[in-house]
Amino acid sequence: MTTSAKRINFFKSIKFKAWLGIFILTILPLVLFGLYAFDLLGNVSRDILVKGNIQAFQQVKLEVSEFISKFDELTHFLANNDCFVKPDMQENAVKALRQIDQSYEGIEHVVWVDAKGTIKAHSKPDSNPYIKLNSVEEALARSNKQTFSYSPGCFYIKAKITDSPDSDSIISAISFIKLRKTIEGLTFGSNYKYYLVTESGENILDQNDFPRNEIADIMDRPCGAYDLLPESNKGSPKIVISLPILNYGLKIFIFQDAGEVYAVARSLGNRILNFVFLLGIASFILATYFSWTITEPVAVVAEKAIQLSEGENEVRVEFERDDELGFLAKCFNSMSQKIIRKITEISALYKVTNYISSSTTSRKALDLCLEHIIKIFKAKRGSIMLLNNERTALVVESFKLASPDTKDSSEENLNGKKEEEQIYNLSYDDEDKDSGPVHFELKLGEGIAGKVAATGESILCMDCQTDDRFKDYSGDRSKSPKTLVSVPLSVHNKIIGVVNLSDRSNSLPFTDSDLDLLQAIAKQMAMSIDNARLHDLTVINELTDLYVRRFLDIRLDDEIKRSRRFGFPLTVVMFAIDDFAELNGKYGSNACEAALFDLGRLLKKTVRATDIPAEYDTNKFCTILAHTTSEQAKLFADRFLKIASEHLIKRDKMEFHITLSAGICQYYDEKYDYRSLLAKSDVLLGISRKIGNRVSVSDDEDKEQK
């Protein structure tokens, strides 16, 4: 059986999908809620930990800022004293330095230096002379822009005595020992640790437990709170808060142990996850129960549908319900008897549409459609007749006899080689093939087909031998078909033709059901035929009724590609009217148009449905013959030259005959494209025209090269 008739895999069944859907809709929100709650507890605990101690953090920052600011203001106050600029008051300046040193705890020393870093005075007693500046002080003294500098355990403040670039300066060296003791007093008994760090990452409080690597990782980040997870399970998580001291280029890093808080949050989170897990188990059980209960009737209907697809046409769903599933069962039972016929109808419509849309010519499309319809209805023969331009008569565009030895072309790939051989099975040296074109016209209203075209009403004739509506052209009623079904081809209530089928090969008569099916197919076929005819109007010359040059180029290029792919022969035949200029001079332009008019229609009637007749130039016609060798093409050309020479052209009061010349070139070499193939055919045509009424064929040089 086909895939559609196989039993449905459990994991693709509606039972499993419904169960999975209910399970996901219940479990997924619970899981997301548990994860969200767990994450939320961690964030809330962290925020509580940070915000609950923010006052203490700000107090530490304030102490550091005030400590540095106090000595900064003191140094600038001292530098503004007049005793440092007046020579007679230098003794007072030394006293001022010593007085400041002795009055404030935390000052290591205060020095008075010039711009080159030479000491003029210092705050130490004479018994403890100050010999020289250290490297940090010396660099600070010589800098014109820098006013602060730091070293481990100490920081330096510089204040210029005047605004001159070469002005002397006062440099105060302040110890951080007192500041460190103050901070330790603020954090005594807590789990906080404070570190005062310069922009280069140096700890100026000179603490032994300074976490250099951790601070280096977050030094360049914006100020704020950051989590530090332990590298192993032995440690506990920490929260690091960085606060800036903007005026002095320092940052305070506060490390806080968050292990206890996170442990409490983790405990609450585990309880929530356990609750979610238990709730998920309950949801799993309920989802299983409800999905199986709800989907069981749907599974029954699906099983019956499988039986129907396997050919059990009398399948019925037996359960009785008052809900939507019961309504579904009733609808299934009412439709089961119609499905097979609808499948046949849809399949036929699809194939007919596919034939028309994929065929290269309208005649080829009609032949394929008719062949398929004959096989569907098992008819012995059929025809498609279209109204002429004047809408006065029906013209047979396609006629087919049942061919039991030929497979339905729908079973082959339309682009495959087998289908190609099947379509092009008509040879030009065999004019009596059943699949050849039949040129027959039936006046509107004449016979059954004429009445169908005139009234737009389908006719199912059960006995053509006794029915007066059937018109017999053979003269022998006994040879007339027994049953005939004729259906109009209508587009927007406009009749464009009819399709006829006669006599079934199984000797059974056509039925009303067959008539309904053929009408549905004919409706779609008519629309496709009408679209194809509209397309032909854009690519067919009105005078000659042949394809235009641009269409010839495109189709020849396509046929060359197909010939390369499938390896079938391809030949181009080019015709021209002999002495065309003399014809114009003798009879005038009207005679030339009449010759072109008749010649184009003669060529169109002579070629096969698969051939492509087109204009090449004003007086030249070209025909693309796929699946045809140059020898076969010559038979066709000779026959057409004979038909053209015997044809009497009549127009107004003129009557005359014409002769043709032809050039034939077969495609052999892949180096040829459509232009070179046409050009070579034109050259051969020129050779023939020098003699007149002759056919020239390409020599064997190409075959030898090939």
C-alpha positions in Angstrom: 0.0 0.0 0.0 1.0 3.6 -0.3 2.3 5.6 2.6 -1.1 7.1 3.3 -2.6 3.7 3.9 0.0 2.6 6.5 -0.8 2.6 10.2 0.0 5.8 12.0 3.1 5.7 14.1 2.4 6.2 17.8 4.7 9.2 18.2 2.9 10.8 15.2 -0.6 10.0 16.5 -3.1 12.5 17.8 -3.1 10.6 21.1 0.6 11.3 21.7 0.4 14.8 20.4 -2.6 15.7 22.6 -0.8 14.1 25.6 2.4 16.0 24.8 0.5 19.2 24.3 -1.3 19.0 27.7 1.8 17.8 29.4 3.8 20.7 28.0 1.1 23.3 28.8 1.1 22.1 32.4 4.7 21.2 33.1 6.4 23.9 31.2 4.8 26.8 33.1 5.6 25.0 36.4 9.3 24.5 35.4 9.6 28.1 34.3 8.0 29.2 37.5 10.4 27.1 39.6 13.4 28.4 37.7 12.2 31.9 37.9 11.5 31.7 41.6 14.9 30.1 42.2 16.6 32.9 40.3 14.4 35.5 41.9 15.3 34.4 45.4 19.0 34.7 44.6 18.5 38.2 43.2 16.3 39.3 46.0 18.8 38.0 48.6 21.6 39.8 46.8 19.7 43.0 46.7 18.7 42.8 50.4 22.4 42.1 51.2 23.6 45.1 49.3 20.8 47.6 50.0 20.7 46.6 53.7 24.3 47.6 54.2 24.5 50.5 51.8 24.5 53.0 54.7 27.6 51.4 56.2 29.2 51.4 52.7 28.5 55.1 52.3 29.9 55.8 55.8 33.2 54.2 54.9 33.3 56.2 51.6 32.6 59.4 53.5 35.3 58.7 56.1 37.9 58.2 53.3 36.8 61.2 51.4 36.8 63.5 54.4 40.2 62.2 55.6 41.8 63.0 52.3 39.9 66.3 51.8 41.0 67.5 55.3 44.7 67.2 54.5 44.2 68.6 51.0 42.6 71.7 52.4 45.3 72.0 55.1 48.1 71.8 52.6 46.6 74.5 50.4 45.9 76.7 53.4 49.6 76.4 54.4 50.7 77.2 50.8 48.7 80.4 50.8 50.6 81.8 53.9 52.6 84.9 53.1 55.6 83.7 55.0 56.6 81.5 52.1 56.8 84.4 49.6 58.5 87.0 51.7 62.2 86.5 52.4 62.1 88.2 55.8 59.5 85.7 57.0 61.1 82.4 56.1 61.8 81.7 59.7 58.1 81.9 60.4 57.5 79.5 57.4 59.7 76.9 59.1 57.8 77.3 62.3 54.5 76.9 60.4 55.6 73.7 58.9 56.6 72.2 62.2 53.5 73.5 63.9 51.3 71.7 61.3 53.4 68.5 61.7 53.0 68.5 65.4 49.3 69.5 65.5 47.8 66.8 63.2 48.1 63.1 63.7 48.7 61.2 60.5 51.2 63.7 58.9 54.5 62.1 58.3 56.2 65.3 57.3 55.7 68.6 55.3 58.4 70.0 53.0 58.9 73.2 51.2 60.5 72.5 47.8 61.3 74.5 44.7 60.3 73.5 41.1 63.4 71.3 40.7 62.6 69.3 43.8 65.2 70.9 46.1 64.2 71.1 49.7 64.1 74.6 51.2 62.6 73.6 54.5 60.9 70.8 56.3 58.7 70.1 59.4 61.1 67.9 61.3 63.2 69.2 64.2 66.9 70.1 63.6 67.9 67.0 65.5 66.2 64.9 62.8 67.3 66.5 59.6 65.3 65.7 56.4 68.0 64.7 53.9 66.1 64.3 50.5 62.8 63.5 48.8 61.8 60.0 47.9 61.1 59.1 44.3 57.3 59.7 44.6 57.8 63.1 46.2 60.5 64.1 43.7 58.2 63.2 40.7 55.3 65.1 42.3 57.5 68.2 42.9 58.7 68.4 39.3 55.2 67.9 37.8 53.2 71.0 36.8 49.9 69.2 36.6 49.9 66.4 39.2 48.7 67.4 42.7 48.3 63.9 44.3 50.4 60.8 44.4 50.3 57.6 46.4 52.6 54.9 47.7 51.8 51.9 49.9 50.6 53.2 53.3 51.0 56.9 52.4 49.7 59.5 50.1 51.1 62.9 49.1 49.4 66.3 48.5 51.0 69.1 46.6 50.0 72.8 46.7 51.8 75.5 44.8 52.7 78.7 46.7 52.0 81.0 43.6 50.5 80.5 40.2 53.8 80.7 38.4 55.0 77.5 36.6 58.3 77.7 38.4 56.6 78.3 41.8 57.7 76.6 45.0 55.4 74.0 46.4 54.3 72.6 49.7 54.2 68.8 49.8 52.4 67.0 52.7 53.1 63.2 53.3 50.0 61.7 55.0 50.1 58.2 56.6 47.1 56.0 56.0 47.6 54.1 59.3 45.0 56.3 61.1 42.6 55.9 58.1 43.0 52.1 58.2 42.4 52.0 61.9 39.2 54.1 61.4 37.9 51.8 58.7 38.7 48.7 60.8 36.8 50.3 63.7 33.7 50.8 61.4 33.8 47.2 60.2 34.7 45.5 63.4 32.4 42.5 64.0 31.1 42.5 60.4 31.8 40.3 57.4 33.0 43.3 55.4 36.5 44.0 54.1 37.5 47.4 52.6 40.4 48.1 50.2 41.4 51.6 49.0 42.9 51.2 45.5 44.5 53.6 43.0 43.7 53.8 39.3 46.7 51.5 38.7 45.3 48.9 41.0 47.7 49.4 43.9 46.4 49.0 47.5 47.5 52.2 49.4 46.3 50.8 52.8 49.1 48.2 52.7 46.9 45.3 53.8 48.3 41.8 53.8 45.1 40.1 52.5 44.7 42.4 49.5 42.9 40.3 46.7 44.9 41.6 43.8 43.6 39.3 41.1 39.9 39.7 42.0 40.2 43.5 42.0 42.1 43.5 38.7 39.2 41.6 37.1 36.7 44.3 38.0 38.9 47.3 38.1 37.9 48.6 34.7 34.2 47.9 35.1 31.7 50.6 36.0 31.2 51.2 39.7 28.5 48.9 41.2 27.9 45.5 42.8 29.4 42.3 41.3 29.2 38.6 42.3 32.4 36.6 42.9 31.9 32.8 42.9 34.4 30.6 44.5 36.8 28.6 42.3 36.1 25.5 44.4 33.3 24.2 46.6 35.4 25.0 49.7 34.9 28.8 49.4 31.8 30.9 49.7 30.4 33.4 47.3 31.1 37.1 47.8 29.6 40.4 46.7 32.1 43.1 45.7 30.9 46.7 45.7 33.1 49.4 44.1 32.6 53.1 45.1 34.6 56.0 43.5 36.3 58.9 45.3 36.1 61.1 42.2 38.3 64.0 43.2 41.3 61.9 44.1 41.2 59.1 41.5 40.6 56.4 44.1 38.2 53.5 44.4 36.9 51.7 47.5 36.3 48.0 47.1 34.0 46.4 49.7 34.1 42.6 49.9 31.1 41.0 51.6 30.6 37.3 52.4 27.3 36.2 51.0 27.5 32.5 51.8 24.8 32.4 54.5 22.3 34.5 52.6 22.7 32.4 49.5 22.4 29.2 51.6 19.0 30.4 52.9 17.9 31.3 49.3 19.1 27.9 48.0 17.1 26.1 50.7 13.9 28.0 49.8 14.6 27.3 46.1 15.0 23.6 46.7 11.7 23.5 48.5 10.0 25.3 45.5 11.6 22.9 43.0 10.5 19.9 45.1 6.9 21.2 45.0 7.1 21.8 41.3 8.4 18.3 40.8 5.5 16.7 42.7 3.0 19.0 40.9 4.6 17.9 37.6 4.0 14.2 38.4 0.3 14.9 39.1 0.1 16.9 35.9 1.7 14.0 34.0 -1.0 11.6 35.3 -3.9 13.9 34.5 -2.5 14.8 31.1 -2.3 11.1 30.2 -5.8 10.4 31.4 -7.5 13.3 29.6 -5.5 13.0 26.3 -6.4 9.3 26.0 -10.1 10.0 26.9 -10.5 12.9 24.4 -8.6 11.4 21.5 -9.8 7.8 21.5 -12.8 8.6 19.2 -10.5 10.6 16.8 -8.2 7.5 16.7 -11.3 5.4 15.8 -12.1 7.7 12.9 -8.5 7.7 11.7 -8.5 3.9 11.7 -11.7 3.9 9.6 -10.1 6.4 7.2 -7.1 4.1 6.8 -9.5 1.2 5.9 -11.3 3.5 3.4 -7.9 4.3 1.8 -7.2 0.6 1.5 -10.3 0.2 -0.6 -13.0 -0.7 1.9 -15.7 1.5 0.6 -18.4 0.5 3.0 -16.5 1.6 6.1 -18.7 3.3 8.9 -18.0 4.8 12.3 -20.4 3.1 14.7 -20.1 5.1 18.0 -22.9 7.6 18.9 -22.0 10.9 20.5 -23.8 14.3 20.7 -20.7 16.4 20.6 -18.4 17.6 17.8 -16.8 14.1 17.5 -20.2 12.6 16.9 -20.9 15.1 14.2 -17.5 14.3 12.7 -18.5 10.6 12.6 -21.7 11.3 10.8 -19.9 13.5 8.2 -17.4 10.7 7.7 -20.1 8.2 7.1 -21.9 10.5 4.6 -18.7 11.2 2.6 -17.3 7.7 2.5 -19.4 6.8 -0.5 -18.3 9.9 -2.5 -14.5 9.8 -1.9 -13.5 7.3 -4.6 -15.4 9.2 -7.3 -13.9 12.5 -6.2 -10.4 11.1 -6.2 -10.8 9.9 -9.7 -12.2 13.3 -10.7 -9.4 15.3 -9.0 -6.7 13.0 -10.5 -8.1 13.6 -14.0 -8.3 17.3 -13.5 -4.7 17.5 -12.2 -3.3 15.5 -15.1 -5.2 17.4 -17.7 -4.0 20.7 -16.3 -0.5 19.4 -16.1 -0.5 18.3 -19.7 -1.7 21.7 -21.0 0.7 23.7 -18.8 3.7 21.6 -19.6 3.2 21.0 -23.4 5.2 23.0 -25.9 2.3 23.4 -28.3 -1.4 23.6 -28.0 -1.9 20.6 -30.3 0.4 18.5 -28.3 -1.5 19.4 -25.1 -4.9 18.5 -26.7 -3.5 15.1 -27.9 -2.2 14.3 -24.4 -5.4 15.4 -22.7 -7.6 13.4 -25.1 -5.4 10.3 -24.7 -5.7 10.5 -20.9 -9.5 11.0 -21.0 -9.9 8.0 -23.3 -8.0 5.8 -20.8 -10.1 7.1 -17.8 -13.4 6.3 -19.5 -12.1 3.2 -21.3 -13.4 4.7 -24.6 -12.5 3.3 -28.0 -12.0 6.7 -29.6 -12.5 10.4 -28.9 -12.1 13.8 -30.3 -11.7 17.4 -29.2 -13.3 20.0 -31.5 -12.9 23.7 -31.2 -14.9 26.5 -32.8 -13.2 28.4 -35.7 -12.5 32.1 -35.5 -15.9 32.9 -37.2 -17.7 30.7 -34.6 -19.6 29.0 -37.4 -18.1 25.5 -37.4 -16.4 23.0 -35.2 -12.9 22.0 -36.3 -11.3 18.7 -35.1 -8.2 19.7 -33.3 -7.4 16.2 -31.9 -8.6 12.7 -32.7 -7.4 9.6 -30.9 -8.1 5.8 -31.0 -7.6 3.7 -27.9 -4.2 2.1 -27.9 -4.1 -0.8 -25.4 -0.4 -1.4 -26.0 0.6 2.2 -25.0 0.9 3.1 -21.4 -0.8 6.2 -20.1 1.6 9.0 -20.6 0.7 10.3 -17.1 2.6 7.3 -15.7 5.9 8.6 -17.2 7.8 11.6 -16.3 6.8 14.4 -18.7 10.4 15.3 -19.1 11.7 11.7 -19.4 13.0 9.9 -22.4 10.2 7.2 -22.5 7.6 9.9 -22.7 9.5 11.7 -25.4 9.6 8.5 -27.5 5.9 8.0 -26.9 4.9 11.5 -28.0 7.0 11.6 -31.1 6.1 8.2 -32.4 4.7 9.5 -35.6 7.1 9.3 -38.5 6.8 11.5 -41.7 7.0 8.4 -43.9 3.8 7.0 -42.3 0.8 9.1 -43.1 -1.8 6.6 -42.0 -1.2 6.6 -38.3 -4.3 6.8 -36.1 -2.8 9.5 -34.0 -2.2 11.7 -37.0 -4.2 14.9 -37.5 -7.7 14.6 -38.8 -9.0 17.7 -40.6 -12.7 17.8 -40.4 -15.3 20.5 -39.9 -18.8 20.3 -38.5 -21.2 23.2 -38.9 -22.7 24.7 -35.7 -25.9 22.9 -34.9 -25.2 19.9 -37.1 -25.0 16.5 -35.6 -24.7 15.8 -31.8 -21.5 17.7 -31.4 -22.8 20.7 -33.3 -26.0 20.8 -31.2 -23.9 20.6 -28.0 -21.8 23.5 -29.2 -24.9 25.5 -30.2 -26.9 24.9 -27.0 -24.2 24.4 -24.4 -26.0 21.3 -23.1 -24.3 18.0 -22.8 -25.7 15.0 -24.6 -25.5 11.3 -23.6 -26.6 9.3 -26.7 -27.2 5.7 -25.8 -27.9 4.4 -29.4 -26.3 6.5 -32.1 -27.4 4.1 -34.8 -31.1 4.9 -34.2 -30.8 8.5 -32.9 -31.7 11.1 -35.5 -29.4 13.7 -33.9 -26.3 11.7 -34.8 -25.1 12.6 -38.3 -23.3 9.7 -40.1 -20.8 10.8 -42.8 -19.7 7.2 -43.7 -23.1 6.4 -45.3 -23.2 3.1 -43.3 -25.2 3.4 -40.1 -23.9 0.0 -39.0 -20.5 1.4 -38.6 -21.7 4.2 -36.4 -20.8 4.1 -32.7 -23.3 2.6 -30.3 -22.9 5.1 -27.4 -21.6 8.7 -27.5 -21.1 11.3 -24.9 -20.5 14.9 -26.0 -19.7 17.7 -23.5 -19.3 21.4 -24.2 -16.0 23.2 -23.5 -17.2 26.4 -21.9 -15.3 29.4 -20.4 -17.3 32.1 -18.6 -20.5 30.8 -20.3 -18.9 31.1 -23.7 -18.6 27.9 -25.8 -15.2 27.3 -27.3 -15.6 23.7 -28.4 -16.7 20.2 -27.4 -15.1 16.9 -26.3 -16.5 13.6 -27.6 -16.1 10.0 -26.5 -17.7 7.0 -28.1 -18.1 3.3 -27.2 -16.4 1.7 -24.2 -13.8 -1.0 -24.7 -15.5 -3.1 -22.1 -18.8 -2.9 -24.0 -20.6 -1.2 -21.1 -22.6 2.0 -21.9 -21.7 5.4 -20.6 -23.6 6.5 -17.5 -24.8 9.7 -15.9 -22.0 9.4 -13.5 -19.6 9.3 -16.4 -21.3 12.4 -17.9 -20.9 14.3 -14.6 -17.2 13.4 -14.4 -16.5 14.3 -18.0 -18.3 17.7 -17.4 -16.1 18.4 -14.5 -13.0 17.6 -16.5 -14.2 19.5 -19.5 -14.7 22.6 -17.4 -11.1 22.7 -16.2 -9.9 21.7 -19.6 -11.7 24.6 -21.2 -10.1 27.1 -18.9 -6.7 25.7 -19.6 -7.3 25.6 -23.3 -8.5 29.2 -23.3 -5.4 30.3 -21.4 -3.2 28.4 -23.9 -5.0 30.1 -26.8 -4.5 33.5 -25.2 -0.8 32.7 -24.9 -0.7 31.7 -28.6 -2.1 35.1 -29.6 1.0 36.7 -28.2 3.5 34.4 -30.1 1.6 33.7 -33.4 1.6 35.9 -36.5 -1.9 36.9 -37.5 -1.1 36.6 -41.3 0.6 33.2 -41.4 -0.8 31.7 -38.2 2.7 30.5 -37.4 4.9 31.3 -34.4 7.0 34.5 -34.5 10.8 34.6 -34.8 11.4 35.3 -31.1 9.4 32.2 -30.1 11.3 30.2 -32.7 14.6 31.2 -31.1 13.5 30.3 -27.6 12.0 27.0 -28.5 14.9 25.9 -30.6 17.3 26.7 -27.8 15.2 24.6 -25.5 15.0 21.7 -27.9 18.8 21.7 -28.3 19.2 21.4 -24.6 16.7 18.6 -24.5 18.5 16.8 -27.4 21.8 17.0 -25.5 20.2 15.7 -22.3 18.2 12.8 -23.8 20.2 12.1 -26.9 17.4 12.2 -29.5 17.9 13.6 -33.0 16.8 17.2 -33.8 16.5 18.7 -37.3 15.6 22.1 -38.6 13.8 22.5 -42.0 13.7 26.0 -43.6 11.4 26.8 -46.5 11.1 29.8 -48.8 8.9 30.7 -51.8 10.7 30.6 -55.1 10.9 33.8 -57.1 9.0 35.8 -54.4 10.1 39.1 -55.9 8.8 38.2 -59.3 5.5 37.2 -57.7 5.3 40.6 -56.1 6.1 42.3 -59.4 3.6 40.2 -61.4 0.6 40.2 -59.1 1.4 42.8 -56.4 1.6 42.7 -52.6 -1.9 41.3 -52.2 -0.7 38.1 -54.0 2.3 37.9 -51.8 0.2 38.1 -48.6 -2.2 35.5 -50.0 0.7 33.2 -50.7 2.1 33.7 -47.2 -1.5 33.2 -45.7 -2.1 29.9 -47.5 1.4 28.6 -47.1 1.4 29.2 -43.3 -1.8 27.3 -42.8 -0.7 24.5 -45.1 2.4 24.0 -43.1 0.5 24.1 -39.8 -1.8 21.3 -41.1 1.0 19.2 -42.4 3.3 19.1 -39.4 2.9 16.8 -36.4 1.4 18.1 -33.1 4.8 18.0 -31.6 6.5 20.1 -34.3 7.0 23.8 -34.1 6.3 25.7 -37.3 7.4 29.4 -37.2 8.4 32.4 -39.3 12.1 33.0 -39.9 12.0 36.0 -42.2 9.6 37.8 -44.5 9.7 35.0 -47.1 11.1 32.2 -45.0 9.5 29.6 -42.7 11.2 27.2 -40.3 10.0 24.0 -38.6 11.7 22.4 -35.6 11.4 18.6 -35.9 12.3 16.9 -32.6 13.0 13.1 -32.7 13.6 13.4 -36.4 16.7 12.7 -38.4 17.7 14.6 -41.5 16.6 11.6 -43.7 13.1 11.6 -42.1 13.0 15.4 -42.4 13.7 15.2 -46.1 10.6 12.9 -46.6 8.6 15.6 -44.8 10.1 18.4 -46.9 9.5 16.6 -50.2 5.9 15.9 -49.2 5.3 19.5 -48.2 6.9 20.9 -51.4 4.5 18.7 -53.4 1.5 19.8 -51.3 2.5 23.5 -51.8 3.1 23.2 -55.5 -0.3 21.5 -56.1 -2.2 24.0 -54.0 -4.0 26.7 -56.0 -3.9 30.1 -54.4 -7.1 32.2 -55.0 -7.5 35.7 -53.9 -9.8 38.3 -55.4 -9.7 37.5 -59.2 -6.2 36.0 -59.0 -5.3 32.3 -59.3 -1.7 31.1 -59.3 0.6 28.3 -58.0 3.9 28.6 -56.2 6.9 26.4 -55.6 9.1 26.1 -52.5 12.7 25.4 -51.8 14.0 23.9 -48.5 17.2 23.6 -46.5 17.7 20.8 -43.9 20.2 20.8 -41.1 20.4 18.2 -38.3 21.9 19.0 -34.9 25.1 16.9 -34.3 27.7 18.9 -32.5 27.4 20.4 -29.1 29.4 23.5 -30.3 26.3 24.4 -32.3 23.8 26.8 -30.7 20.4 27.7 -32.1 21.8 30.7 -34.1 24.4 28.6 -35.9 21.9 25.8 -36.6 19.5 28.4 -38.2 22.3 30.0 -40.1 23.4 26.7 -41.6 19.9 25.8 -42.6 19.6 29.3 -44.2 22.8 28.6 -46.2 21.4 25.3 -47.4 18.1 27.0 -48.3 20.1 29.5 -50.4 21.7 26.6 -52.4 18.2 25.2 -53.1 16.8 28.5 -54.2 19.4 28.9 -56.9 17.8 25.9 -58.7 14.2 26.2 -57.3 11.7 23.6 -56.0 14.5 21.6 -54.4 15.6 20.3 -51.0 19.2 20.6 -49.8 20.4 18.5 -46.8 23.5 19.0 -44.8 26.3 16.6 -45.8 27.9 14.0 -43.6 30.9 16.1 -42.4 29.2 16.8 -39.1 28.4 13.2 -38.6 32.1 12.2 -39.1 33.2 15.0 -36.7 30.6 13.8 -34.2 
